[in-house]
């Protein structure tokens, strides 16, 4: 039996463009420390094999010091490490996979076809391939079959299963089933999947190691697994991200927005990045989302508040008044009723609130 880690999609040197310049720089520094934290984990847990399934860098032209720091961290691991470059960190001129000196315990698959590395002491063979361009239309597993030699065979690839477009190493389910692999370690999909089985092959995506935006929510990390002497695979997800992106919807109907938000907040927000979406009914003035964001900002690493509330029905009821206010509301209620999307309704609601504020000489900010 041996123990392994399967991780992917570090995306080192990501821009973190939605953050302030200072926060983005700090997040890039934290990302470079990720591999050192992983090295401590590997050594403390007695992990023998580390499988890294591509896109460790966000581009093929990562900063040299980023590559050198990754090499240093991997060299600290008391384990054998295998890397299959993906569509972001593909092997080409200037690639850190070619320009950085990598430690002896690291094997980087550099061929645009399946190649193998044998580990006789473990009765194990590792198979992998590398992107040599930003796209890979031909699936690496096409026509592949591991030899029936009594060994455990593991595949390491960056790719997609049965995608709509053949751009990033398209892998067919039937190819996995026919591969003869015990385990197929995949990268590219940033949302973790539960282990899948096709034929006798178990495969999985661990997801990205750190979320980089609100399209990558929740816990991020890697799979820790074992392969027993009979070739059985077991996997357990290990959360590892220093910070999480989270979205929280809060219904503010009938209460002050800040009170509603504070009641809904979990305790451990200080290290994380939150988008709070306010829903429900509010008065004519709506919510001052920017003021609320500023008031709560010190409870988060980063905070964004969005106002998706709607005007209370009793405000629209005043459209029946024989007044300028009533005429204004009737016009906008007609537009609101004709709106085909939620975005269109939100636009009409904002117009109503600003118009009513102007009629009452109120300040909406």
C-alpha positions as CSV (number, residue, x, y, z in Angstrom):
1,X,0.0,0.0,0.0
2,X,1.1,3.6,-0.6
3,X,-0.3,7.0,0.1
4,X,-0.6,9.8,-2.4
5,X,-1.9,13.3,-2.9
6,X,-3.7,14.4,-6.0
7,X,-3.8,18.2,-6.5
8,X,-4.2,20.6,-9.5
9,X,-4.8,24.1,-10.7
10,X,-2.7,26.2,-8.3
11,X,-2.8,29.0,-11.0
12,X,0.2,30.7,-9.5
13,X,0.6,34.4,-10.5
14,X,-3.1,34.9,-11.1
15,X,-4.1,38.5,-11.5
16,X,-6.9,38.6,-8.8
17,X,-8.2,41.5,-10.8
18,X,-11.3,42.1,-8.7
19,X,-9.3,42.9,-5.6
20,X,-7.4,46.1,-4.7
21,X,-3.8,46.2,-6.0
22,X,-2.5,45.7,-2.5
23,X,-4.8,42.7,-1.8
24,X,-4.0,41.2,-5.2
25,X,-0.3,41.4,-4.5
26,X,-0.8,39.8,-1.1
27,X,-2.9,37.0,-2.6
28,X,-0.2,36.3,-5.1
29,X,2.4,36.0,-2.3
30,X,0.1,33.7,-0.4
31,X,-0.4,31.6,-3.5
32,X,3.4,31.1,-3.7
33,X,3.5,29.9,-0.1
34,X,0.9,27.3,-0.9
35,X,3.4,24.7,-2.1
36,X,5.5,25.2,1.1
37,X,2.5,24.6,3.2
38,X,1.7,21.5,1.1
39,X,5.3,20.3,1.6
40,X,4.8,20.5,5.4
41,X,1.6,18.5,5.0
42,X,3.2,15.8,2.8
43,X,6.1,15.3,5.2
44,X,4.0,15.3,8.4
45,X,1.6,12.8,6.9
46,X,4.2,10.4,5.4
47,X,2.8,10.9,1.9
48,X,5.0,9.0,-0.7
49,X,3.6,10.2,-4.0
50,X,2.3,13.6,-5.2
51,X,0.3,13.9,-8.4
52,X,-0.1,17.4,-9.8
53,X,-2.5,17.6,-12.7
54,X,-1.6,20.8,-14.5
55,X,-2.2,24.5,-14.5
56,X,0.2,25.0,-11.5
57,X,1.0,28.4,-13.2
58,X,-1.6,30.7,-14.5
59,X,0.4,31.2,-17.7
60,X,3.4,29.8,-19.5
61,X,5.3,33.0,-18.7
62,X,5.1,33.0,-15.0
63,X,7.6,35.1,-13.0
64,X,10.9,33.3,-12.7
65,X,10.9,33.6,-8.9
66,X,7.5,31.9,-8.8
67,X,8.9,28.9,-10.6
68,X,12.0,28.9,-8.4
69,X,9.9,29.0,-5.3
70,X,7.7,26.2,-6.5
71,X,10.8,24.1,-7.3
72,X,12.2,24.8,-3.8
73,X,9.0,23.8,-2.1
74,X,8.7,20.6,-4.2
75,X,12.3,19.8,-3.3
76,X,11.4,19.9,0.4
77,X,8.8,17.1,-0.1
78,X,10.0,13.7,1.0
79,X,8.0,12.1,-1.8
80,X,8.1,11.4,-5.5
81,X,6.3,14.1,-7.5
82,X,4.8,13.9,-11.0
83,X,3.5,16.8,-13.0
84,X,1.4,16.9,-16.2
85,X,1.3,20.5,-17.5
86,X,-2.1,21.9,-18.7
87,X,-3.5,24.5,-21.0
88,X,-2.5,27.5,-18.9
89,X,1.1,26.3,-18.1
90,X,1.7,24.4,-21.3
91,X,5.3,23.6,-22.2
92,X,6.8,25.9,-24.8
93,X,9.6,28.5,-25.2
94,X,10.2,30.4,-21.9
95,X,8.1,27.9,-19.9
96,X,9.2,27.5,-16.3
97,X,9.0,23.8,-16.9
98,X,12.0,24.3,-19.3
99,X,13.9,27.2,-17.7
100,X,13.8,26.4,-14.0
101,X,16.0,23.7,-12.5
102,X,13.7,21.2,-10.9
103,X,14.8,18.9,-8.1
104,X,15.5,15.2,-8.6
105,X,12.3,14.0,-6.9
106,X,10.2,15.8,-9.5
107,X,9.3,14.3,-12.9
108,X,7.6,16.6,-15.4
109,X,5.8,14.9,-18.3
110,X,7.0,16.9,-21.3
111,X,5.7,14.9,-24.3
112,X,2.5,15.6,-26.2
113,X,1.6,11.9,-25.8
114,X,1.3,9.3,-23.1
115,X,4.7,8.3,-21.6
116,X,5.4,6.1,-18.6
117,X,7.7,6.1,-15.6
118,X,8.1,2.8,-13.8
119,X,8.5,2.5,-10.0
120,X,9.4,-1.2,-9.5
121,X,9.8,-0.9,-5.7
122,X,6.1,0.1,-5.5
123,X,4.9,-2.3,-8.3
124,X,3.7,0.9,-9.9
125,X,3.8,2.7,-13.2
126,X,2.8,6.4,-13.7
127,X,1.5,7.5,-17.1
128,X,1.1,11.1,-18.2
129,X,1.3,13.7,-21.0
130,X,1.7,17.4,-21.3
131,X,0.0,20.2,-23.2
132,X,2.5,21.8,-25.6
133,X,0.1,24.5,-26.6
134,X,-2.9,26.3,-25.1
135,X,-5.3,23.8,-26.6
136,X,-5.2,20.0,-27.1
137,X,-7.9,18.8,-29.4
138,X,-6.7,15.2,-29.6
139,X,-7.5,13.2,-26.4
140,X,-4.4,11.7,-24.8
141,X,-6.2,8.5,-23.8
142,X,-7.3,7.8,-27.3
143,X,-5.9,4.4,-28.2
144,X,-4.2,4.1,-24.8
145,X,-4.2,0.9,-22.7
146,X,-1.9,0.1,-19.8
147,X,-0.2,-3.3,-20.1
148,X,-1.7,-6.1,-18.1
149,X,1.5,-6.8,-16.3
150,X,0.2,-7.2,-12.7
151,X,1.4,-3.7,-11.7
152,X,-0.7,-0.8,-10.5
153,X,-1.1,1.8,-13.3
154,X,-1.9,5.5,-12.5
155,X,-2.7,8.1,-15.1
156,X,-2.1,11.9,-14.7
157,X,-3.7,14.2,-17.1
158,X,-5.2,17.7,-17.5
159,X,-8.5,17.4,-19.4
160,X,-12.2,17.0,-19.6
161,X,-14.6,14.0,-19.8
162,X,-17.0,14.1,-22.8
163,X,-16.9,17.9,-23.3
164,X,-19.1,19.7,-25.8
165,X,-16.0,21.1,-27.5
166,X,-12.7,19.2,-28.1
167,X,-10.3,21.8,-26.9
168,X,-8.7,20.7,-23.7
169,X,-7.7,17.0,-23.9
170,X,-11.2,15.5,-24.5
171,X,-11.4,12.2,-22.7
172,X,-14.2,9.7,-23.4
173,X,-15.8,7.6,-20.7
174,X,-15.2,4.4,-22.8
175,X,-11.5,5.3,-23.1
176,X,-11.2,5.5,-19.4
177,X,-13.0,2.2,-19.0
178,X,-10.6,0.6,-21.5
179,X,-7.5,2.2,-20.2
180,X,-6.5,-0.4,-17.6
181,X,-5.6,2.4,-15.2
182,X,-6.3,1.9,-11.5
183,X,-6.6,5.6,-10.9
184,X,-6.8,8.6,-13.3
185,X,-5.8,11.9,-11.6
186,X,-7.3,14.8,-13.5
187,X,-6.9,18.6,-13.5
188,X,-8.7,21.4,-15.3
189,X,-12.1,21.5,-13.7
190,X,-12.0,23.9,-10.8
191,X,-15.0,22.5,-8.9
192,X,-14.2,19.3,-7.0
193,X,-16.0,16.1,-8.2
194,X,-16.7,13.0,-6.2
195,X,-14.7,10.0,-7.4
196,X,-16.1,8.5,-10.6
197,X,-15.7,4.9,-11.8
198,X,-15.6,3.8,-15.5
199,X,-14.9,0.1,-16.0
200,X,-12.2,-0.7,-13.4
201,X,-10.8,2.8,-13.3
202,X,-11.5,5.4,-10.6
203,X,-11.0,9.1,-11.6
204,X,-11.6,12.5,-10.0
205,X,-10.9,16.2,-10.2
206,X,-9.8,17.7,-6.9
207,X,-10.7,21.2,-8.0
208,X,-8.5,24.3,-7.7
209,X,-6.4,24.8,-4.6
210,X,-7.5,28.4,-3.9
211,X,-10.6,30.2,-5.1
212,X,-9.8,33.2,-7.2
213,X,-13.3,34.7,-7.6
214,X,-17.0,34.3,-6.8
215,X,-17.3,31.6,-9.5
216,X,-15.0,29.4,-7.3
217,X,-16.9,29.3,-4.0
218,X,-16.4,27.3,-0.8
219,X,-13.7,24.9,0.4
220,X,-10.8,24.2,-1.9
221,X,-8.0,21.7,-1.5
222,X,-6.9,18.3,-2.8
223,X,-7.5,14.6,-2.5
224,X,-5.5,12.4,-0.2
225,X,-5.6,8.8,-1.1
226,X,-4.3,5.3,-0.8
227,X,-3.8,2.4,-3.1
228,X,-3.9,-1.0,-1.3
229,X,-2.0,-4.1,-2.3
230,X,-5.0,-5.3,-4.3
231,X,-5.2,-2.1,-6.3
232,X,-8.2,-0.6,-4.4
233,X,-8.3,3.2,-4.3
234,X,-9.7,5.2,-1.5
235,X,-9.9,9.0,-1.5
236,X,-10.6,11.7,1.1
237,X,-10.9,15.4,0.4
238,X,-8.5,17.7,2.4
239,X,-9.6,21.4,2.6
240,X,-6.4,23.5,2.3
241,X,-7.2,27.0,1.0
242,X,-6.2,29.8,3.2
243,X,-9.1,31.9,2.2
244,X,-12.6,31.1,0.7
245,X,-14.9,33.0,-1.5
246,X,-18.5,32.8,-0.2
247,X,-21.9,34.2,-1.3
248,X,-24.5,34.9,1.3
249,X,-28.1,35.9,0.6
250,X,-29.9,37.9,3.3
251,X,-33.7,38.7,3.3
252,X,-34.0,42.1,4.9
253,X,-37.8,42.3,4.7
254,X,-39.2,44.1,7.8
255,X,-35.9,44.8,9.5
256,X,-32.9,47.1,9.2
257,X,-30.5,45.7,6.6
258,X,-27.5,45.8,8.9
259,X,-29.4,44.0,11.6
260,X,-30.4,41.3,9.1
261,X,-26.9,40.9,7.8
262,X,-25.2,40.7,11.2
263,X,-27.7,38.0,12.3
264,X,-27.0,35.9,9.2
265,X,-23.2,36.1,9.4
266,X,-21.2,33.0,10.4
267,X,-18.5,33.5,13.0
268,X,-15.4,32.9,10.9
269,X,-15.5,35.6,8.2
270,X,-12.4,37.6,8.9
271,X,-10.1,35.6,6.6
272,X,-12.5,35.2,3.7
273,X,-14.0,37.0,0.8
274,X,-17.7,37.5,0.8
275,X,-20.4,38.7,-1.5
276,X,-23.6,39.6,0.4
277,X,-26.8,39.8,-1.7
278,X,-29.6,41.6,-0.1
279,X,-33.1,40.4,-1.0
280,X,-36.7,41.0,0.1
281,X,-38.8,44.1,0.4
282,X,-37.5,47.6,1.4
283,X,-39.0,51.1,1.6
284,X,-38.7,53.8,-1.0
285,X,-35.1,54.5,-0.2
286,X,-34.0,51.0,-0.7
287,X,-30.6,50.0,0.8
288,X,-27.4,52.0,0.9
289,X,-25.3,49.0,-0.1
290,X,-22.0,51.0,-0.2
291,X,-22.5,52.4,3.3
292,X,-23.3,48.9,4.6
293,X,-20.2,47.6,2.8
294,X,-18.0,50.2,4.5
295,X,-19.5,49.6,7.9
296,X,-18.9,45.9,7.8
297,X,-15.6,45.8,5.8
298,X,-13.3,45.2,8.8
299,X,-15.0,41.8,9.4
300,X,-13.8,40.4,6.1
301,X,-10.7,40.1,4.0
302,X,-12.8,41.6,1.2
303,X,-16.5,42.4,1.1
304,X,-19.0,43.2,-1.7
305,X,-22.6,44.1,-0.9
306,X,-25.3,44.0,-3.7
307,X,-28.8,45.3,-3.4
308,X,-31.3,43.0,-5.0
309,X,-34.2,44.1,-2.9
310,X,-37.5,45.2,-4.4
311,X,-39.9,48.0,-3.4
312,X,-42.6,47.0,-1.0
313,X,-46.0,46.5,-2.5
314,X,-47.6,49.3,-0.4
315,X,-45.3,51.8,-2.2
316,X,-46.5,50.6,-5.6
317,X,-50.1,50.9,-4.3
318,X,-49.6,54.7,-4.2
319,X,-49.7,54.6,-8.0
320,X,-53.4,55.1,-7.7
321,X,-53.0,58.5,-6.2
322,X,-54.1,61.4,-8.3
323,X,-50.8,63.2,-8.1
324,X,-47.4,63.5,-9.8
325,X,-46.1,60.7,-7.6
326,X,-49.0,58.5,-8.7
327,X,-48.5,59.2,-12.4
328,X,-44.7,58.5,-12.0
329,X,-45.4,55.2,-10.2
330,X,-48.0,54.1,-12.8
331,X,-45.6,54.7,-15.6
332,X,-42.8,52.7,-14.0
333,X,-45.2,49.9,-12.7
334,X,-46.2,49.3,-16.3
335,X,-42.6,49.0,-17.3
336,X,-41.9,46.7,-14.3
337,X,-44.8,44.4,-15.3
338,X,-43.5,44.3,-18.9
339,X,-39.9,43.5,-17.8
340,X,-38.8,40.1,-19.1
341,X,-35.8,39.5,-16.8
342,X,-34.9,40.1,-13.2
343,X,-32.2,42.5,-14.3
344,X,-34.8,44.7,-16.2
345,X,-37.0,44.7,-13.1
346,X,-34.1,45.8,-10.9
347,X,-33.4,48.6,-13.3
348,X,-37.0,49.8,-13.1
349,X,-36.9,49.6,-9.3
350,X,-33.8,51.7,-9.1
351,X,-35.4,54.3,-11.4
352,X,-38.5,54.4,-9.2
353,X,-36.4,54.9,-6.1
354,X,-34.3,57.7,-7.6
355,X,-37.4,59.3,-9.0
356,X,-39.2,59.2,-5.6
357,X,-36.1,60.5,-3.9
358,X,-36.0,63.5,-6.3
359,X,-39.7,64.2,-5.7
360,X,-39.1,64.2,-1.9
361,X,-35.7,66.0,-2.1
362,X,-34.0,63.0,-0.4
363,X,-30.4,61.9,-0.9
364,X,-29.9,58.4,-2.2
365,X,-26.1,58.7,-2.3
